[in-house]
Amino acid sequence: MTDQTRVIKIDGMTCGGCVASIYNATADIDGLDDISIELIDNQATVTFDDSKTNIEAIASAIDDAGFDATVANS
């Protein structure tokens, strides 16, 4: 188990409802330990167990919720 913290840029967020949608879309991802969404900065900081999930799967769940998620360079 190795915890990683990464940033995902998110386009399309306009309000608190968007933030709630992203929290709901990522709530059931096994291995996602924490997600902090910054509406003003259009990004989320995620901490996850890389033996259970990966940053691409988390970004894909956000995409599936109707947003444009891009993994930021680390």
PDB file of N, CA, C and O in Angstrom:
ATOM      1  N   MET A   1       0.838  -1.183   0.000  1.00  0.00           N
ATOM      2  CA  MET A   1       0.000   0.000   0.000  1.00  0.00           C
ATOM      3  C   MET A   1       0.880   1.243   0.000  1.00  0.00           C
ATOM      4  O   MET A   1       1.718   1.436   0.882  1.00  0.00           O
ATOM      5  N   THR A   2       0.673   2.064  -0.994  1.00  0.00           N
ATOM      6  CA  THR A   2       1.376   3.327  -1.079  1.00  0.00           C
ATOM      7  C   THR A   2       0.362   4.421  -1.328  1.00  0.00           C
ATOM      8  O   THR A   2      -0.312   4.430  -2.358  1.00  0.00           O
ATOM      9  N   ASP A   3       0.253   5.337  -0.393  1.00  0.00           N
ATOM     10  CA  ASP A   3      -0.649   6.467  -0.592  1.00  0.00           C
ATOM     11  C   ASP A   3       0.022   7.501  -1.481  1.00  0.00           C
ATOM     12  O   ASP A   3       1.194   7.831  -1.298  1.00  0.00           O
ATOM     13  N   GLN A   4      -0.730   8.000  -2.437  1.00  0.00           N
ATOM     14  CA  GLN A   4      -0.266   9.065  -3.308  1.00  0.00           C
ATOM     15  C   GLN A   4      -1.227  10.236  -3.193  1.00  0.00           C
ATOM     16  O   GLN A   4      -2.425  10.044  -2.986  1.00  0.00           O
ATOM     17  N   THR A   5      -0.715  11.423  -3.323  1.00  0.00           N
ATOM     18  CA  THR A   5      -1.549  12.619  -3.380  1.00  0.00           C
ATOM     19  C   THR A   5      -1.274  13.292  -4.714  1.00  0.00           C
ATOM     20  O   THR A   5      -0.130  13.597  -5.051  1.00  0.00           O
ATOM     21  N   ARG A   6      -2.351  13.519  -5.469  1.00  0.00           N
ATOM     22  CA  ARG A   6      -2.233  14.115  -6.810  1.00  0.00           C
ATOM     23  C   ARG A   6      -3.314  15.166  -6.992  1.00  0.00           C
ATOM     24  O   ARG A   6      -4.275  15.230  -6.225  1.00  0.00           O
ATOM     25  N   VAL A   7      -3.143  15.989  -8.019  1.00  0.00           N
ATOM     26  CA  VAL A   7      -4.095  17.042  -8.341  1.00  0.00           C
ATOM     27  C   VAL A   7      -4.751  16.736  -9.676  1.00  0.00           C
ATOM     28  O   VAL A   7      -4.091  16.350 -10.641  1.00  0.00           O
ATOM     29  N   ILE A   8      -6.069  16.918  -9.711  1.00  0.00           N
ATOM     30  CA  ILE A   8      -6.840  16.764 -10.938  1.00  0.00           C
ATOM     31  C   ILE A   8      -7.466  18.117 -11.249  1.00  0.00           C
ATOM     32  O   ILE A   8      -8.185  18.677 -10.422  1.00  0.00           O
ATOM     33  N   LYS A   9      -7.194  18.641 -12.435  1.00  0.00           N
ATOM     34  CA  LYS A   9      -7.836  19.873 -12.901  1.00  0.00           C
ATOM     35  C   LYS A   9      -9.229  19.514 -13.399  1.00  0.00           C
ATOM     36  O   LYS A   9      -9.396  18.524 -14.112  1.00  0.00           O
ATOM     37  N   ILE A  10     -10.239  20.316 -13.028  1.00  0.00           N
ATOM     38  CA  ILE A  10     -11.626  20.007 -13.382  1.00  0.00           C
ATOM     39  C   ILE A  10     -12.262  21.225 -14.031  1.00  0.00           C
ATOM     40  O   ILE A  10     -12.404  22.272 -13.399  1.00  0.00           O
ATOM     41  N   ASP A  11     -12.645  21.086 -15.295  1.00  0.00           N
ATOM     42  CA  ASP A  11     -13.365  22.145 -15.989  1.00  0.00           C
ATOM     43  C   ASP A  11     -14.853  21.829 -15.957  1.00  0.00           C
ATOM     44  O   ASP A  11     -15.254  20.668 -16.027  1.00  0.00           O
ATOM     45  N   GLY A  12     -15.663  22.869 -15.851  1.00  0.00           N
ATOM     46  CA  GLY A  12     -17.110  22.689 -15.892  1.00  0.00           C
ATOM     47  C   GLY A  12     -17.798  22.854 -14.551  1.00  0.00           C
ATOM     48  O   GLY A  12     -19.026  22.806 -14.482  1.00  0.00           O
ATOM     49  N   MET A  13     -17.035  23.049 -13.480  1.00  0.00           N
ATOM     50  CA  MET A  13     -17.651  23.283 -12.175  1.00  0.00           C
ATOM     51  C   MET A  13     -18.082  24.739 -12.081  1.00  0.00           C
ATOM     52  O   MET A  13     -17.305  25.645 -12.382  1.00  0.00           O
ATOM     53  N   THR A  14     -19.326  24.960 -11.663  1.00  0.00           N
ATOM     54  CA  THR A  14     -19.818  26.334 -11.551  1.00  0.00           C
ATOM     55  C   THR A  14     -20.425  26.656 -10.190  1.00  0.00           C
ATOM     56  O   THR A  14     -20.652  27.825  -9.881  1.00  0.00           O
ATOM     57  N   CYS A  15     -20.691  25.634  -9.369  1.00  0.00           N
ATOM     58  CA  CYS A  15     -21.392  25.900  -8.109  1.00  0.00           C
ATOM     59  C   CYS A  15     -21.170  24.764  -7.110  1.00  0.00           C
ATOM     60  O   CYS A  15     -20.510  23.768  -7.406  1.00  0.00           O
ATOM     61  N   GLY A  16     -21.732  24.943  -5.942  1.00  0.00           N
ATOM     62  CA  GLY A  16     -21.634  23.921  -4.908  1.00  0.00           C
ATOM     63  C   GLY A  16     -22.283  22.616  -5.310  1.00  0.00           C
ATOM     64  O   GLY A  16     -21.865  21.551  -4.857  1.00  0.00           O
ATOM     65  N   GLY A  17     -23.301  22.680  -6.155  1.00  0.00           N
ATOM     66  CA  GLY A  17     -23.941  21.458  -6.640  1.00  0.00           C
ATOM     67  C   GLY A  17     -22.980  20.629  -7.474  1.00  0.00           C
ATOM     68  O   GLY A  17     -23.008  19.400  -7.430  1.00  0.00           O
ATOM     69  N   CYS A  18     -22.130  21.308  -8.233  1.00  0.00           N
ATOM     70  CA  CYS A  18     -21.121  20.599  -9.022  1.00  0.00           C
ATOM     71  C   CYS A  18     -20.137  19.878  -8.096  1.00  0.00           C
ATOM     72  O   CYS A  18     -19.765  18.730  -8.338  1.00  0.00           O
ATOM     73  N   VAL A  19     -19.731  20.560  -7.054  1.00  0.00           N
ATOM     74  CA  VAL A  19     -18.819  19.960  -6.081  1.00  0.00           C
ATOM     75  C   VAL A  19     -19.459  18.720  -5.471  1.00  0.00           C
ATOM     76  O   VAL A  19     -18.811  17.681  -5.351  1.00  0.00           O
ATOM     77  N   ALA A  20     -20.729  18.826  -5.087  1.00  0.00           N
ATOM     78  CA  ALA A  20     -21.451  17.688  -4.508  1.00  0.00           C
ATOM     79  C   ALA A  20     -21.530  16.536  -5.507  1.00  0.00           C
ATOM     80  O   ALA A  20     -21.397  15.374  -5.124  1.00  0.00           O
ATOM     81  N   SER A  21     -21.743  16.847  -6.768  1.00  0.00           N
ATOM     82  CA  SER A  21     -21.807  15.798  -7.794  1.00  0.00           C
ATOM     83  C   SER A  21     -20.483  15.042  -7.891  1.00  0.00           C
ATOM     84  O   SER A  21     -20.470  13.822  -8.056  1.00  0.00           O
ATOM     85  N   ILE A  22     -19.385  15.762  -7.789  1.00  0.00           N
ATOM     86  CA  ILE A  22     -18.072  15.113  -7.860  1.00  0.00           C
ATOM     87  C   ILE A  22     -17.831  14.255  -6.623  1.00  0.00           C
ATOM     88  O   ILE A  22     -17.326  13.138  -6.732  1.00  0.00           O
ATOM     89  N   TYR A  23     -18.189  14.770  -5.451  1.00  0.00           N
ATOM     90  CA  TYR A  23     -18.070  13.948  -4.245  1.00  0.00           C
ATOM     91  C   TYR A  23     -18.888  12.659  -4.392  1.00  0.00           C
ATOM     92  O   TYR A  23     -18.405  11.577  -4.057  1.00  0.00           O
ATOM     93  N   ASN A  24     -20.115  12.770  -4.889  1.00  0.00           N
ATOM     94  CA  ASN A  24     -20.961  11.594  -5.071  1.00  0.00           C
ATOM     95  C   ASN A  24     -20.385  10.628  -6.102  1.00  0.00           C
ATOM     96  O   ASN A  24     -20.451   9.413  -5.920  1.00  0.00           O
ATOM     97  N   ALA A  25     -19.821  11.163  -7.183  1.00  0.00           N
ATOM     98  CA  ALA A  25     -19.279  10.325  -8.249  1.00  0.00           C
ATOM     99  C   ALA A  25     -18.050   9.539  -7.800  1.00  0.00           C
ATOM    100  O   ALA A  25     -17.754   8.477  -8.348  1.00  0.00           O
ATOM    101  N   THR A  26     -17.345  10.053  -6.818  1.00  0.00           N
ATOM    102  CA  THR A  26     -16.106   9.408  -6.379  1.00  0.00           C
ATOM    103  C   THR A  26     -16.259   8.667  -5.046  1.00  0.00           C
ATOM    104  O   THR A  26     -15.315   8.026  -4.584  1.00  0.00           O
ATOM    105  N   ALA A  27     -17.421   8.750  -4.438  1.00  0.00           N
ATOM    106  CA  ALA A  27     -17.619   8.206  -3.085  1.00  0.00           C
ATOM    107  C   ALA A  27     -17.357   6.714  -2.972  1.00  0.00           C
ATOM    108  O   ALA A  27     -16.887   6.249  -1.934  1.00  0.00           O
ATOM    109  N   ASP A  28     -17.654   5.951  -4.027  1.00  0.00           N
ATOM    110  CA  ASP A  28     -17.540   4.498  -3.940  1.00  0.00           C
ATOM    111  C   ASP A  28     -16.247   3.944  -4.529  1.00  0.00           C
ATOM    112  O   ASP A  28     -16.128   2.733  -4.712  1.00  0.00           O
ATOM    113  N   ILE A  29     -15.289   4.795  -4.824  1.00  0.00           N
ATOM    114  CA  ILE A  29     -14.028   4.310  -5.383  1.00  0.00           C
ATOM    115  C   ILE A  29     -13.194   3.693  -4.272  1.00  0.00           C
ATOM    116  O   ILE A  29     -12.762   4.382  -3.348  1.00  0.00           O
ATOM    117  N   ASP A  30     -12.973   2.388  -4.372  1.00  0.00           N
ATOM    118  CA  ASP A  30     -12.169   1.673  -3.381  1.00  0.00           C
ATOM    119  C   ASP A  30     -10.724   2.159  -3.470  1.00  0.00           C
ATOM    120  O   ASP A  30     -10.121   2.139  -4.543  1.00  0.00           O
ATOM    121  N   GLY A  31     -10.187   2.583  -2.368  1.00  0.00           N
ATOM    122  CA  GLY A  31      -8.814   3.059  -2.325  1.00  0.00           C
ATOM    123  C   GLY A  31      -8.690   4.570  -2.317  1.00  0.00           C
ATOM    124  O   GLY A  31      -7.612   5.097  -2.041  1.00  0.00           O
ATOM    125  N   LEU A  32      -9.778   5.282  -2.617  1.00  0.00           N
ATOM    126  CA  LEU A  32      -9.745   6.743  -2.540  1.00  0.00           C
ATOM    127  C   LEU A  32      -9.896   7.125  -1.074  1.00  0.00           C
ATOM    128  O   LEU A  32     -10.956   6.944  -0.476  1.00  0.00           O
ATOM    129  N   ASP A  33      -8.821   7.655  -0.508  1.00  0.00           N
ATOM    130  CA  ASP A  33      -8.811   7.976   0.916  1.00  0.00           C
ATOM    131  C   ASP A  33      -9.363   9.359   1.212  1.00  0.00           C
ATOM    132  O   ASP A  33     -10.029   9.560   2.227  1.00  0.00           O
ATOM    133  N   ASP A  34      -9.090  10.320   0.323  1.00  0.00           N
ATOM    134  CA  ASP A  34      -9.536  11.685   0.571  1.00  0.00           C
ATOM    135  C   ASP A  34      -9.623  12.445  -0.743  1.00  0.00           C
ATOM    136  O   ASP A  34      -8.803  12.248  -1.639  1.00  0.00           O
ATOM    137  N   ILE A  35     -10.611  13.303  -0.851  1.00  0.00           N
ATOM    138  CA  ILE A  35     -10.722  14.213  -1.981  1.00  0.00           C
ATOM    139  C   ILE A  35     -11.121  15.579  -1.447  1.00  0.00           C
ATOM    140  O   ILE A  35     -12.076  15.709  -0.682  1.00  0.00           O
ATOM    141  N   SER A  36     -10.374  16.594  -1.863  1.00  0.00           N
ATOM    142  CA  SER A  36     -10.647  17.967  -1.477  1.00  0.00           C
ATOM    143  C   SER A  36     -10.848  18.759  -2.758  1.00  0.00           C
ATOM    144  O   SER A  36      -9.926  18.894  -3.563  1.00  0.00           O
ATOM    145  N   ILE A  37     -12.047  19.281  -2.943  1.00  0.00           N
ATOM    146  CA  ILE A  37     -12.393  19.963  -4.188  1.00  0.00           C
ATOM    147  C   ILE A  37     -12.378  21.469  -3.967  1.00  0.00           C
ATOM    148  O   ILE A  37     -13.006  21.984  -3.041  1.00  0.00           O
ATOM    149  N   GLU A  38     -11.656  22.160  -4.829  1.00  0.00           N
ATOM    150  CA  GLU A  38     -11.529  23.617  -4.766  1.00  0.00           C
ATOM    151  C   GLU A  38     -12.271  24.215  -5.961  1.00  0.00           C
ATOM    152  O   GLU A  38     -11.748  24.233  -7.075  1.00  0.00           O
ATOM    153  N   LEU A  39     -13.483  24.702  -5.727  1.00  0.00           N
ATOM    154  CA  LEU A  39     -14.300  25.279  -6.797  1.00  0.00           C
ATOM    155  C   LEU A  39     -13.606  26.475  -7.449  1.00  0.00           C
ATOM    156  O   LEU A  39     -13.591  26.594  -8.674  1.00  0.00           O
ATOM    157  N   ILE A  40     -13.035  27.352  -6.637  1.00  0.00           N
ATOM    158  CA  ILE A  40     -12.393  28.572  -7.152  1.00  0.00           C
ATOM    159  C   ILE A  40     -11.195  28.232  -8.030  1.00  0.00           C
ATOM    160  O   ILE A  40     -10.956  28.896  -9.038  1.00  0.00           O
ATOM    161  N   ASP A  41     -10.444  27.207  -7.654  1.00  0.00           N
ATOM    162  CA  ASP A  41      -9.237  26.825  -8.396  1.00  0.00           C
ATOM    163  C   ASP A  41      -9.506  25.793  -9.496  1.00  0.00           C
ATOM    164  O   ASP A  41      -8.601  25.434 -10.249  1.00  0.00           O
ATOM    165  N   ASN A  42     -10.748  25.321  -9.584  1.00  0.00           N
ATOM    166  CA  ASN A  42     -11.111  24.299 -10.580  1.00  0.00           C
ATOM    167  C   ASN A  42     -10.209  23.076 -10.501  1.00  0.00           C
ATOM    168  O   ASN A  42      -9.654  22.620 -11.501  1.00  0.00           O
ATOM    169  N   GLN A  43     -10.080  22.555  -9.277  1.00  0.00           N
ATOM    170  CA  GLN A  43      -9.247  21.374  -9.117  1.00  0.00           C
ATOM    171  C   GLN A  43      -9.656  20.576  -7.885  1.00  0.00           C
ATOM    172  O   GLN A  43     -10.355  21.060  -6.995  1.00  0.00           O
ATOM    173  N   ALA A  44      -9.189  19.338  -7.878  1.00  0.00           N
ATOM    174  CA  ALA A  44      -9.369  18.477  -6.717  1.00  0.00           C
ATOM    175  C   ALA A  44      -8.014  17.896  -6.344  1.00  0.00           C
ATOM    176  O   ALA A  44      -7.225  17.518  -7.211  1.00  0.00           O
ATOM    177  N   THR A  45      -7.760  17.831  -5.061  1.00  0.00           N
ATOM    178  CA  THR A  45      -6.567  17.150  -4.564  1.00  0.00           C
ATOM    179  C   THR A  45      -7.049  15.825  -3.988  1.00  0.00           C
ATOM    180  O   THR A  45      -7.923  15.791  -3.122  1.00  0.00           O
ATOM    181  N   VAL A  46      -6.471  14.737  -4.481  1.00  0.00           N
ATOM    182  CA  VAL A  46      -6.918  13.412  -4.065  1.00  0.00           C
ATOM    183  C   VAL A  46      -5.768  12.636  -3.441  1.00  0.00           C
ATOM    184  O   VAL A  46      -4.621  12.724  -3.881  1.00  0.00           O
ATOM    185  N   THR A  47      -6.101  11.881  -2.412  1.00  0.00           N
ATOM    186  CA  THR A  47      -5.155  10.957  -1.794  1.00  0.00           C
ATOM    187  C   THR A  47      -5.748   9.571  -1.941  1.00  0.00           C
ATOM    188  O   THR A  47      -6.905   9.338  -1.593  1.00  0.00           O
ATOM    189  N   PHE A  48      -4.938   8.644  -2.465  1.00  0.00           N
ATOM    190  CA  PHE A  48      -5.463   7.308  -2.763  1.00  0.00           C
ATOM    191  C   PHE A  48      -4.381   6.254  -2.562  1.00  0.00           C
ATOM    192  O   PHE A  48      -3.184   6.542  -2.592  1.00  0.00           O
ATOM    193  N   ASP A  49      -4.837   5.040  -2.359  1.00  0.00           N
ATOM    194  CA  ASP A  49      -3.979   3.869  -2.227  1.00  0.00           C
ATOM    195  C   ASP A  49      -3.752   3.326  -3.629  1.00  0.00           C
ATOM    196  O   ASP A  49      -4.679   2.808  -4.251  1.00  0.00           O
ATOM    197  N   ASP A  50      -2.522   3.439  -4.134  1.00  0.00           N
ATOM    198  CA  ASP A  50      -2.263   3.054  -5.518  1.00  0.00           C
ATOM    199  C   ASP A  50      -2.242   1.549  -5.751  1.00  0.00           C
ATOM    200  O   ASP A  50      -2.058   1.099  -6.882  1.00  0.00           O
ATOM    201  N   SER A  51      -2.428   0.769  -4.693  1.00  0.00           N
ATOM    202  CA  SER A  51      -2.574  -0.675  -4.891  1.00  0.00           C
ATOM    203  C   SER A  51      -4.041  -1.048  -5.132  1.00  0.00           C
ATOM    204  O   SER A  51      -4.344  -2.184  -5.496  1.00  0.00           O
ATOM    205  N   LYS A  52      -4.950  -0.085  -4.928  1.00  0.00           N
ATOM    206  CA  LYS A  52      -6.383  -0.334  -5.106  1.00  0.00           C
ATOM    207  C   LYS A  52      -6.994   0.461  -6.258  1.00  0.00           C
ATOM    208  O   LYS A  52      -7.961   0.011  -6.873  1.00  0.00           O
ATOM    209  N   THR A  53      -6.447   1.623  -6.554  1.00  0.00           N
ATOM    210  CA  THR A  53      -6.974   2.456  -7.636  1.00  0.00           C
ATOM    211  C   THR A  53      -5.841   3.290  -8.200  1.00  0.00           C
ATOM    212  O   THR A  53      -4.712   3.226  -7.712  1.00  0.00           O
ATOM    213  N   ASN A  54      -6.137   4.069  -9.225  1.00  0.00           N
ATOM    214  CA  ASN A  54      -5.125   4.943  -9.802  1.00  0.00           C
ATOM    215  C   ASN A  54      -5.757   6.285 -10.143  1.00  0.00           C
ATOM    216  O   ASN A  54      -6.979   6.434 -10.140  1.00  0.00           O
ATOM    217  N   ILE A  55      -4.910   7.243 -10.433  1.00  0.00           N
ATOM    218  CA  ILE A  55      -5.386   8.601 -10.674  1.00  0.00           C
ATOM    219  C   ILE A  55      -6.277   8.669 -11.917  1.00  0.00           C
ATOM    220  O   ILE A  55      -7.211   9.469 -11.969  1.00  0.00           O
ATOM    221  N   GLU A  56      -5.992   7.838 -12.906  1.00  0.00           N
ATOM    222  CA  GLU A  56      -6.804   7.834 -14.128  1.00  0.00           C
ATOM    223  C   GLU A  56      -8.225   7.356 -13.851  1.00  0.00           C
ATOM    224  O   GLU A  56      -9.171   7.878 -14.441  1.00  0.00           O
ATOM    225  N   ALA A  57      -8.393   6.382 -12.974  1.00  0.00           N
ATOM    226  CA  ALA A  57      -9.732   5.887 -12.629  1.00  0.00           C
ATOM    227  C   ALA A  57     -10.534   6.958 -11.894  1.00  0.00           C
ATOM    228  O   ALA A  57     -11.740   7.089 -12.105  1.00  0.00           O
ATOM    229  N   ILE A  58      -9.872   7.714 -11.042  1.00  0.00           N
ATOM    230  CA  ILE A  58     -10.549   8.782 -10.315  1.00  0.00           C
ATOM    231  C   ILE A  58     -10.963   9.889 -11.285  1.00  0.00           C
ATOM    232  O   ILE A  58     -12.088  10.384 -11.222  1.00  0.00           O
ATOM    233  N   ALA A  59     -10.060  10.274 -12.174  1.00  0.00           N
ATOM    234  CA  ALA A  59     -10.378  11.302 -13.174  1.00  0.00           C
ATOM    235  C   ALA A  59     -11.507  10.823 -14.087  1.00  0.00           C
ATOM    236  O   ALA A  59     -12.364  11.618 -14.473  1.00  0.00           O
ATOM    237  N   SER A  60     -11.519   9.555 -14.429  1.00  0.00           N
ATOM    238  CA  SER A  60     -12.572   9.002 -15.285  1.00  0.00           C
ATOM    239  C   SER A  60     -13.936   9.081 -14.608  1.00  0.00           C
ATOM    240  O   SER A  60     -14.936   9.372 -15.264  1.00  0.00           O
ATOM    241  N   ALA A  61     -13.986   8.827 -13.306  1.00  0.00           N
ATOM    242  CA  ALA A  61     -15.253   8.923 -12.569  1.00  0.00           C
ATOM    243  C   ALA A  61     -15.767  10.363 -12.585  1.00  0.00           C
ATOM    244  O   ALA A  61     -16.973  10.597 -12.672  1.00  0.00           O
ATOM    245  N   ILE A  62     -14.855  11.317 -12.501  1.00  0.00           N
ATOM    246  CA  ILE A  62     -15.245  12.730 -12.557  1.00  0.00           C
ATOM    247  C   ILE A  62     -15.736  13.074 -13.962  1.00  0.00           C
ATOM    248  O   ILE A  62     -16.729  13.785 -14.118  1.00  0.00           O
ATOM    249  N   ASP A  63     -15.043  12.570 -14.984  1.00  0.00           N
ATOM    250  CA  ASP A  63     -15.495  12.750 -16.374  1.00  0.00           C
ATOM    251  C   ASP A  63     -16.899  12.186 -16.565  1.00  0.00           C
ATOM    252  O   ASP A  63     -17.753  12.815 -17.189  1.00  0.00           O
ATOM    253  N   ASP A  64     -17.125  10.998 -16.021  1.00  0.00           N
ATOM    254  CA  ASP A  64     -18.427  10.334 -16.167  1.00  0.00           C
ATOM    255  C   ASP A  64     -19.550  11.124 -15.506  1.00  0.00           C
ATOM    256  O   ASP A  64     -20.718  10.968 -15.863  1.00  0.00           O
ATOM    257  N   ALA A  65     -19.196  11.972 -14.542  1.00  0.00           N
ATOM    258  CA  ALA A  65     -20.192  12.810 -13.869  1.00  0.00           C
ATOM    259  C   ALA A  65     -20.510  14.070 -14.673  1.00  0.00           C
ATOM    260  O   ALA A  65     -21.342  14.879 -14.263  1.00  0.00           O
ATOM    261  N   GLY A  66     -19.842  14.232 -15.823  1.00  0.00           N
ATOM    262  CA  GLY A  66     -20.159  15.351 -16.702  1.00  0.00           C
ATOM    263  C   GLY A  66     -19.168  16.503 -16.676  1.00  0.00           C
ATOM    264  O   GLY A  66     -19.467  17.592 -17.164  1.00  0.00           O
ATOM    265  N   PHE A  67     -18.001  16.272 -16.114  1.00  0.00           N
ATOM    266  CA  PHE A  67     -16.975  17.307 -16.037  1.00  0.00           C
ATOM    267  C   PHE A  67     -15.768  16.895 -16.874  1.00  0.00           C
ATOM    268  O   PHE A  67     -15.656  15.737 -17.277  1.00  0.00           O
ATOM    269  N   ASP A  68     -14.874  17.830 -17.132  1.00  0.00           N
ATOM    270  CA  ASP A  68     -13.674  17.553 -17.882  1.00  0.00           C
ATOM    271  C   ASP A  68     -12.503  17.496 -16.907  1.00  0.00           C
ATOM    272  O   ASP A  68     -12.001  18.532 -16.471  1.00  0.00           O
ATOM    273  N   ALA A  69     -12.070  16.285 -16.569  1.00  0.00           N
ATOM    274  CA  ALA A  69     -11.017  16.092 -15.574  1.00  0.00           C
ATOM    275  C   ALA A  69      -9.712  15.730 -16.263  1.00  0.00           C
ATOM    276  O   ALA A  69      -9.665  14.845 -17.117  1.00  0.00           O
ATOM    277  N   THR A  70      -8.647  16.439 -15.873  1.00  0.00           N
ATOM    278  CA  THR A  70      -7.326  16.209 -16.428  1.00  0.00           C
ATOM    279  C   THR A  70      -6.334  16.091 -15.286  1.00  0.00           C
ATOM    280  O   THR A  70      -6.293  16.943 -14.399  1.00  0.00           O
ATOM    281  N   VAL A  71      -5.541  15.039 -15.308  1.00  0.00           N
ATOM    282  CA  VAL A  71      -4.534  14.853 -14.266  1.00  0.00           C
ATOM    283  C   VAL A  71      -3.451  15.903 -14.457  1.00  0.00           C
ATOM    284  O   VAL A  71      -2.877  16.029 -15.539  1.00  0.00           O
ATOM    285  N   ALA A  72      -3.178  16.652 -13.402  1.00  0.00           N
ATOM    286  CA  ALA A  72      -2.129  17.677 -13.451  1.00  0.00           C
ATOM    287  C   ALA A  72      -0.764  17.006 -13.388  1.00  0.00           C
ATOM    288  O   ALA A  72      -0.604  15.955 -12.767  1.00  0.00           O
ATOM    289  N   ASN A  73       0.211  17.619 -14.033  1.00  0.00           N
ATOM    290  CA  ASN A  73       1.580  17.091 -13.970  1.00  0.00           C
ATOM    291  C   ASN A  73       2.083  17.207 -12.549  1.00  0.00           C
ATOM    292  O   ASN A  73       1.858  18.210 -11.871  1.00  0.00           O
ATOM    293  N   SER A  74       2.766  16.168 -12.111  1.00  0.00           N
ATOM    294  CA  SER A  74       3.281  16.209 -10.737  1.00  0.00           C
ATOM    295  C   SER A  74       4.756  16.465 -10.718  1.00  0.00           C
ATOM    296  O   SER A  74       5.357  16.532  -9.645  1.00  0.00           O
TER     297      SER A  74
END
